[in-house]
Amino acid sequence: MSIVWLIIVGAAAGFLATRLMRIEAGIVQTVAIGMAGALIGGLVIRFLLVISGLLAGLVGAVLGALLLIWLWKTVFER
């Protein structure tokens, strides 16, 4: 079932991409473009999520450290 789904999604993505880029392609080329685009797009999205996840972790750690410093100064430096 996943192969059929991949072909259907590839056909839809390829159709939209070929229409947006205004190129003429046959059915096989359209499906191939869509499937390859899904593969490339999936890899790019995963890479960006990893990078943004790392940056989000850094931002969270800095915010947590700032909160801890504020609590330390508030509680222990009266």
Backbone atoms as SQL, in Angstrom:
CREATE TABLE atoms (id INTEGER PRIMARY KEY, chain TEXT, resi INTEGER, resn TEXT, atom TEXT, x REAL, y REAL, z REAL);
INSERT INTO atoms VALUES
  (1, 'A', 1, 'MET', 'N', 0.820, -1.197, 0.000),
  (2, 'A', 1, 'MET', 'CA', 0.000, 0.000, 0.000),
  (3, 'A', 1, 'MET', 'C', 0.863, 1.259, 0.000),
  (4, 'A', 2, 'SER', 'N', 2.028, 1.235, 0.651),
  (5, 'A', 2, 'SER', 'CA', 2.861, 2.436, 0.707),
  (6, 'A', 2, 'SER', 'C', 3.421, 2.798, -0.669),
  (7, 'A', 3, 'ILE', 'N', 3.682, 1.817, -1.521),
  (8, 'A', 3, 'ILE', 'CA', 4.174, 2.103, -2.880),
  (9, 'A', 3, 'ILE', 'C', 3.080, 2.806, -3.677),
  (10, 'A', 4, 'VAL', 'N', 1.860, 2.333, -3.543),
  (11, 'A', 4, 'VAL', 'CA', 0.742, 2.964, -4.252),
  (12, 'A', 4, 'VAL', 'C', 0.563, 4.401, -3.761),
  (13, 'A', 5, 'TRP', 'N', 0.644, 4.590, -2.456),
  (14, 'A', 5, 'TRP', 'CA', 0.506, 5.935, -1.883),
  (15, 'A', 5, 'TRP', 'C', 1.625, 6.850, -2.374),
  (16, 'A', 6, 'LEU', 'N', 2.854, 6.317, -2.434),
  (17, 'A', 6, 'LEU', 'CA', 3.989, 7.096, -2.925),
  (18, 'A', 6, 'LEU', 'C', 3.765, 7.520, -4.370),
  (19, 'A', 7, 'ILE', 'N', 3.233, 6.650, -5.175),
  (20, 'A', 7, 'ILE', 'CA', 2.972, 6.980, -6.584),
  (21, 'A', 7, 'ILE', 'C', 1.868, 8.035, -6.689),
  (22, 'A', 8, 'ILE', 'N', 0.827, 7.898, -5.877),
  (23, 'A', 8, 'ILE', 'CA', -0.271, 8.868, -5.919),
  (24, 'A', 8, 'ILE', 'C', 0.213, 10.248, -5.473),
  (25, 'A', 9, 'VAL', 'N', 0.931, 10.295, -4.357),
  (26, 'A', 9, 'VAL', 'CA', 1.451, 11.577, -3.871),
  (27, 'A', 9, 'VAL', 'C', 2.471, 12.138, -4.852),
  (28, 'A', 10, 'GLY', 'N', 3.321, 11.266, -5.410),
  (29, 'A', 10, 'GLY', 'CA', 4.294, 11.713, -6.402),
  (30, 'A', 10, 'GLY', 'C', 3.629, 12.290, -7.632),
  (31, 'A', 11, 'ALA', 'N', 2.545, 11.656, -8.062),
  (32, 'A', 11, 'ALA', 'CA', 1.825, 12.160, -9.229),
  (33, 'A', 11, 'ALA', 'C', 1.215, 13.527, -8.935),
  (34, 'A', 12, 'ALA', 'N', 0.628, 13.676, -7.760),
  (35, 'A', 12, 'ALA', 'CA', 0.021, 14.960, -7.412),
  (36, 'A', 12, 'ALA', 'C', 1.079, 16.054, -7.276),
  (37, 'A', 13, 'ALA', 'N', 2.179, 15.736, -6.573),
  (38, 'A', 13, 'ALA', 'CA', 3.249, 16.723, -6.393),
  (39, 'A', 13, 'ALA', 'C', 3.899, 17.068, -7.726),
  (40, 'A', 14, 'GLY', 'N', 4.134, 16.071, -8.540),
  (41, 'A', 14, 'GLY', 'CA', 4.718, 16.314, -9.860),
  (42, 'A', 14, 'GLY', 'C', 3.802, 17.142, -10.738),
  (43, 'A', 15, 'PHE', 'N', 2.502, 16.840, -10.688),
  (44, 'A', 15, 'PHE', 'CA', 1.536, 17.615, -11.466),
  (45, 'A', 15, 'PHE', 'C', 1.564, 19.082, -11.052),
  (46, 'A', 16, 'LEU', 'N', 1.506, 19.325, -9.730),
  (47, 'A', 16, 'LEU', 'CA', 1.527, 20.712, -9.252),
  (48, 'A', 16, 'LEU', 'C', 2.841, 21.406, -9.606),
  (49, 'A', 17, 'ALA', 'N', 3.954, 20.691, -9.438),
  (50, 'A', 17, 'ALA', 'CA', 5.261, 21.299, -9.731),
  (51, 'A', 17, 'ALA', 'C', 5.418, 21.619, -11.212),
  (52, 'A', 18, 'THR', 'N', 4.982, 20.699, -12.080),
  (53, 'A', 18, 'THR', 'CA', 5.118, 20.965, -13.520),
  (54, 'A', 18, 'THR', 'C', 4.207, 22.099, -13.952),
  (55, 'A', 19, 'ARG', 'N', 3.048, 22.233, -13.329),
  (56, 'A', 19, 'ARG', 'CA', 2.158, 23.336, -13.686),
  (57, 'A', 19, 'ARG', 'C', 2.702, 24.666, -13.165),
  (58, 'A', 20, 'LEU', 'N', 3.230, 24.657, -11.945),
  (59, 'A', 20, 'LEU', 'CA', 3.788, 25.894, -11.385),
  (60, 'A', 20, 'LEU', 'C', 5.023, 26.359, -12.150),
  (61, 'A', 21, 'MET', 'N', 5.842, 25.408, -12.612),
  (62, 'A', 21, 'MET', 'CA', 7.050, 25.755, -13.357),
  (63, 'A', 21, 'MET', 'C', 6.782, 25.880, -14.855),
  (64, 'A', 22, 'ARG', 'N', 5.564, 25.603, -15.259),
  (65, 'A', 22, 'ARG', 'CA', 5.125, 25.707, -16.661),
  (66, 'A', 22, 'ARG', 'C', 5.997, 24.908, -17.613),
  (67, 'A', 23, 'ILE', 'N', 6.156, 23.608, -17.295),
  (68, 'A', 23, 'ILE', 'CA', 6.866, 22.712, -18.208),
  (69, 'A', 23, 'ILE', 'C', 5.924, 21.595, -18.634),
  (70, 'A', 24, 'GLU', 'N', 6.181, 21.066, -19.795),
  (71, 'A', 24, 'GLU', 'CA', 5.395, 19.950, -20.301),
  (72, 'A', 24, 'GLU', 'C', 6.153, 18.666, -20.023),
  (73, 'A', 25, 'ALA', 'N', 5.497, 17.711, -19.382),
  (74, 'A', 25, 'ALA', 'CA', 6.111, 16.429, -19.082),
  (75, 'A', 25, 'ALA', 'C', 5.047, 15.350, -19.209),
  (76, 'A', 26, 'GLY', 'N', 5.491, 14.153, -19.557),
  (77, 'A', 26, 'GLY', 'CA', 4.575, 13.026, -19.648),
  (78, 'A', 26, 'GLY', 'C', 4.198, 12.531, -18.262),
  (79, 'A', 27, 'ILE', 'N', 3.338, 11.540, -18.236),
  (80, 'A', 27, 'ILE', 'CA', 2.859, 11.014, -16.960),
  (81, 'A', 27, 'ILE', 'C', 4.002, 10.403, -16.159),
  (82, 'A', 28, 'VAL', 'N', 4.850, 9.615, -16.799),
  (83, 'A', 28, 'VAL', 'CA', 5.954, 8.960, -16.092),
  (84, 'A', 28, 'VAL', 'C', 6.935, 9.999, -15.553),
  (85, 'A', 29, 'GLN', 'N', 7.271, 10.983, -16.367),
  (86, 'A', 29, 'GLN', 'CA', 8.180, 12.027, -15.917),
  (87, 'A', 29, 'GLN', 'C', 7.568, 12.847, -14.784),
  (88, 'A', 30, 'THR', 'N', 6.272, 13.116, -14.865),
  (89, 'A', 30, 'THR', 'CA', 5.598, 13.888, -13.823),
  (90, 'A', 30, 'THR', 'C', 5.629, 13.145, -12.494),
  (91, 'A', 31, 'VAL', 'N', 5.327, 11.841, -12.521),
  (92, 'A', 31, 'VAL', 'CA', 5.363, 11.033, -11.301),
  (93, 'A', 31, 'VAL', 'C', 6.795, 10.954, -10.767),
  (94, 'A', 32, 'ALA', 'N', 7.772, 10.775, -11.660),
  (95, 'A', 32, 'ALA', 'CA', 9.176, 10.690, -11.235),
  (96, 'A', 32, 'ALA', 'C', 9.641, 12.006, -10.614),
  (97, 'A', 33, 'ILE', 'N', 9.241, 13.116, -11.215),
  (98, 'A', 33, 'ILE', 'CA', 9.592, 14.426, -10.654),
  (99, 'A', 33, 'ILE', 'C', 8.987, 14.579, -9.266),
  (100, 'A', 34, 'GLY', 'N', 7.737, 14.192, -9.110),
  (101, 'A', 34, 'GLY', 'CA', 7.069, 14.305, -7.819),
  (102, 'A', 34, 'GLY', 'C', 7.698, 13.417, -6.759),
  (103, 'A', 35, 'MET', 'N', 8.041, 12.170, -7.125),
  (104, 'A', 35, 'MET', 'CA', 8.658, 11.258, -6.161),
  (105, 'A', 35, 'MET', 'C', 10.053, 11.734, -5.770),
  (106, 'A', 36, 'ALA', 'N', 10.835, 12.187, -6.741),
  (107, 'A', 36, 'ALA', 'CA', 12.178, 12.705, -6.436),
  (108, 'A', 36, 'ALA', 'C', 12.083, 13.978, -5.602),
  (109, 'A', 37, 'GLY', 'N', 11.119, 14.824, -5.923),
  (110, 'A', 37, 'GLY', 'CA', 10.910, 16.042, -5.150),
  (111, 'A', 37, 'GLY', 'C', 10.512, 15.737, -3.718),
  (112, 'A', 38, 'ALA', 'N', 9.692, 14.706, -3.534),
  (113, 'A', 38, 'ALA', 'CA', 9.302, 14.316, -2.179),
  (114, 'A', 38, 'ALA', 'C', 10.502, 13.813, -1.396),
  (115, 'A', 39, 'LEU', 'N', 11.374, 13.070, -2.047),
  (116, 'A', 39, 'LEU', 'CA', 12.571, 12.569, -1.384),
  (117, 'A', 39, 'LEU', 'C', 13.493, 13.722, -0.984),
  (118, 'A', 40, 'ILE', 'N', 13.758, 14.612, -1.914),
  (119, 'A', 40, 'ILE', 'CA', 14.638, 15.754, -1.641),
  (120, 'A', 40, 'ILE', 'C', 14.007, 16.674, -0.595),
  (121, 'A', 41, 'GLY', 'N', 12.723, 16.970, -0.756),
  (122, 'A', 41, 'GLY', 'CA', 12.040, 17.834, 0.204),
  (123, 'A', 41, 'GLY', 'C', 12.007, 17.225, 1.596),
  (124, 'A', 42, 'GLY', 'N', 11.793, 15.918, 1.683),
  (125, 'A', 42, 'GLY', 'CA', 11.784, 15.251, 2.978),
  (126, 'A', 42, 'GLY', 'C', 13.138, 15.329, 3.663),
  (127, 'A', 43, 'LEU', 'N', 14.203, 15.157, 2.893),
  (128, 'A', 43, 'LEU', 'CA', 15.546, 15.251, 3.470),
  (129, 'A', 43, 'LEU', 'C', 15.853, 16.668, 3.942),
  (130, 'A', 44, 'VAL', 'N', 15.460, 17.650, 3.149),
  (131, 'A', 44, 'VAL', 'CA', 15.699, 19.046, 3.522),
  (132, 'A', 44, 'VAL', 'C', 14.918, 19.400, 4.789),
  (133, 'A', 45, 'ILE', 'N', 13.655, 18.987, 4.850),
  (134, 'A', 45, 'ILE', 'CA', 12.833, 19.280, 6.023),
  (135, 'A', 45, 'ILE', 'C', 13.414, 18.612, 7.264),
  (136, 'A', 46, 'ARG', 'N', 13.837, 17.352, 7.141),
  (137, 'A', 46, 'ARG', 'CA', 14.435, 16.671, 8.291),
  (138, 'A', 46, 'ARG', 'C', 15.701, 17.378, 8.751),
  (139, 'A', 47, 'PHE', 'N', 16.526, 17.819, 7.804),
  (140, 'A', 47, 'PHE', 'CA', 17.753, 18.530, 8.149),
  (141, 'A', 47, 'PHE', 'C', 17.434, 19.835, 8.877),
  (142, 'A', 48, 'LEU', 'N', 16.461, 20.585, 8.349),
  (143, 'A', 48, 'LEU', 'CA', 16.087, 21.856, 8.979),
  (144, 'A', 48, 'LEU', 'C', 15.496, 21.638, 10.370),
  (145, 'A', 49, 'LEU', 'N', 14.732, 20.565, 10.539),
  (146, 'A', 49, 'LEU', 'CA', 14.170, 20.282, 11.857),
  (147, 'A', 49, 'LEU', 'C', 15.257, 19.924, 12.859),
  (148, 'A', 50, 'VAL', 'N', 16.275, 19.195, 12.408),
  (149, 'A', 50, 'VAL', 'CA', 17.383, 18.861, 13.300),
  (150, 'A', 50, 'VAL', 'C', 18.123, 20.123, 13.709),
  (151, 'A', 51, 'ILE', 'N', 18.419, 20.984, 12.729),
  (152, 'A', 51, 'ILE', 'CA', 19.129, 22.228, 13.012),
  (153, 'A', 51, 'ILE', 'C', 18.288, 23.120, 13.930),
  (154, 'A', 52, 'SER', 'N', 17.011, 23.283, 13.610),
  (155, 'A', 52, 'SER', 'CA', 16.173, 24.127, 14.449),
  (156, 'A', 52, 'SER', 'C', 15.961, 23.495, 15.814),
  (157, 'A', 53, 'GLY', 'N', 15.958, 22.157, 15.872),
  (158, 'A', 53, 'GLY', 'CA', 15.849, 21.479, 17.162),
  (159, 'A', 53, 'GLY', 'C', 17.056, 21.751, 18.034),
  (160, 'A', 54, 'LEU', 'N', 18.237, 21.732, 17.419),
  (161, 'A', 54, 'LEU', 'CA', 19.449, 22.034, 18.174),
  (162, 'A', 54, 'LEU', 'C', 19.446, 23.480, 18.652),
  (163, 'A', 55, 'LEU', 'N', 19.033, 24.391, 17.777),
  (164, 'A', 55, 'LEU', 'CA', 18.972, 25.806, 18.164),
  (165, 'A', 55, 'LEU', 'C', 17.911, 26.028, 19.232),
  (166, 'A', 56, 'ALA', 'N', 16.785, 25.326, 19.116),
  (167, 'A', 56, 'ALA', 'CA', 15.745, 25.456, 20.134),
  (168, 'A', 56, 'ALA', 'C', 16.259, 24.943, 21.473),
  (169, 'A', 57, 'GLY', 'N', 17.042, 23.870, 21.448),
  (170, 'A', 57, 'GLY', 'CA', 17.628, 23.359, 22.680),
  (171, 'A', 57, 'GLY', 'C', 18.581, 24.359, 23.298),
  (172, 'A', 58, 'LEU', 'N', 19.370, 25.030, 22.474),
  (173, 'A', 58, 'LEU', 'CA', 20.299, 26.048, 22.969),
  (174, 'A', 58, 'LEU', 'C', 19.539, 27.229, 23.566),
  (175, 'A', 59, 'VAL', 'N', 18.516, 27.692, 22.865),
  (176, 'A', 59, 'VAL', 'CA', 17.714, 28.812, 23.365),
  (177, 'A', 59, 'VAL', 'C', 17.041, 28.425, 24.679),
  (178, 'A', 60, 'GLY', 'N', 16.496, 27.215, 24.748),
  (179, 'A', 60, 'GLY', 'CA', 15.869, 26.758, 25.978),
  (180, 'A', 60, 'GLY', 'C', 16.858, 26.668, 27.130),
  (181, 'A', 61, 'ALA', 'N', 18.069, 26.191, 26.835),
  (182, 'A', 61, 'ALA', 'CA', 19.092, 26.091, 27.879),
  (183, 'A', 61, 'ALA', 'C', 19.499, 27.469, 28.390),
  (184, 'A', 62, 'VAL', 'N', 19.646, 28.420, 27.486),
  (185, 'A', 62, 'VAL', 'CA', 20.012, 29.785, 27.905),
  (186, 'A', 62, 'VAL', 'C', 18.895, 30.404, 28.731),
  (187, 'A', 63, 'LEU', 'N', 17.656, 30.234, 28.297),
  (188, 'A', 63, 'LEU', 'CA', 16.533, 30.779, 29.065),
  (189, 'A', 63, 'LEU', 'C', 16.437, 30.127, 30.439),
  (190, 'A', 64, 'GLY', 'N', 16.661, 28.824, 30.494),
  (191, 'A', 64, 'GLY', 'CA', 16.654, 28.133, 31.773),
  (192, 'A', 64, 'GLY', 'C', 17.764, 28.628, 32.687),
  (193, 'A', 65, 'ALA', 'N', 18.947, 28.853, 32.146),
  (194, 'A', 65, 'ALA', 'CA', 20.071, 29.367, 32.936),
  (195, 'A', 65, 'ALA', 'C', 19.782, 30.777, 33.434),
  (196, 'A', 66, 'LEU', 'N', 19.178, 31.604, 32.589),
  (197, 'A', 66, 'LEU', 'CA', 18.811, 32.954, 33.021),
  (198, 'A', 66, 'LEU', 'C', 17.798, 32.914, 34.168),
  (199, 'A', 67, 'LEU', 'N', 16.819, 32.035, 34.051),
  (200, 'A', 67, 'LEU', 'CA', 15.833, 31.890, 35.117),
  (201, 'A', 67, 'LEU', 'C', 16.483, 31.423, 36.411),
  (202, 'A', 68, 'LEU', 'N', 17.392, 30.471, 36.304),
  (203, 'A', 68, 'LEU', 'CA', 18.076, 29.965, 37.486),
  (204, 'A', 68, 'LEU', 'C', 18.917, 31.059, 38.150),
  (205, 'A', 69, 'ILE', 'N', 19.619, 31.851, 37.362),
  (206, 'A', 69, 'ILE', 'CA', 20.414, 32.956, 37.904),
  (207, 'A', 69, 'ILE', 'C', 19.506, 33.966, 38.582),
  (208, 'A', 70, 'TRP', 'N', 18.379, 34.294, 37.965),
  (209, 'A', 70, 'TRP', 'CA', 17.434, 35.237, 38.562),
  (210, 'A', 70, 'TRP', 'C', 16.900, 34.709, 39.888),
  (211, 'A', 71, 'LEU', 'N', 16.523, 33.429, 39.909),
  (212, 'A', 71, 'LEU', 'CA', 16.051, 32.832, 41.167),
  (213, 'A', 71, 'LEU', 'C', 17.138, 32.849, 42.230),
  (214, 'A', 72, 'TRP', 'N', 18.351, 32.533, 41.860),
  (215, 'A', 72, 'TRP', 'CA', 19.477, 32.514, 42.799),
  (216, 'A', 72, 'TRP', 'C', 19.680, 33.901, 43.414),
  (217, 'A', 73, 'LYS', 'N', 19.677, 34.919, 42.550),
  (218, 'A', 73, 'LYS', 'CA', 19.885, 36.294, 43.040),
  (219, 'A', 73, 'LYS', 'C', 18.702, 36.747, 43.898),
  (220, 'A', 74, 'THR', 'N', 17.498, 36.344, 43.527),
  (221, 'A', 74, 'THR', 'CA', 16.300, 36.759, 44.261),
  (222, 'A', 74, 'THR', 'C', 16.259, 36.084, 45.641),
  (223, 'A', 75, 'VAL', 'N', 16.572, 34.824, 45.725),
  (224, 'A', 75, 'VAL', 'CA', 16.410, 34.080, 46.973),
  (225, 'A', 75, 'VAL', 'C', 17.618, 34.261, 47.905),
  (226, 'A', 76, 'PHE', 'N', 18.803, 34.197, 47.377),
  (227, 'A', 76, 'PHE', 'CA', 20.001, 34.156, 48.235),
  (228, 'A', 76, 'PHE', 'C', 20.703, 35.495, 48.425),
  (229, 'A', 77, 'GLU', 'N', 20.348, 36.518, 47.701),
  (230, 'A', 77, 'GLU', 'CA', 21.007, 37.812, 47.863),
  (231, 'A', 77, 'GLU', 'C', 20.023, 38.851, 48.386),
  (232, 'A', 78, 'ARG', 'N', 19.505, 38.598, 49.545),
  (233, 'A', 78, 'ARG', 'CA', 18.552, 39.545, 50.142),
  (234, 'A', 78, 'ARG', 'C', 19.259, 40.526, 50.977);
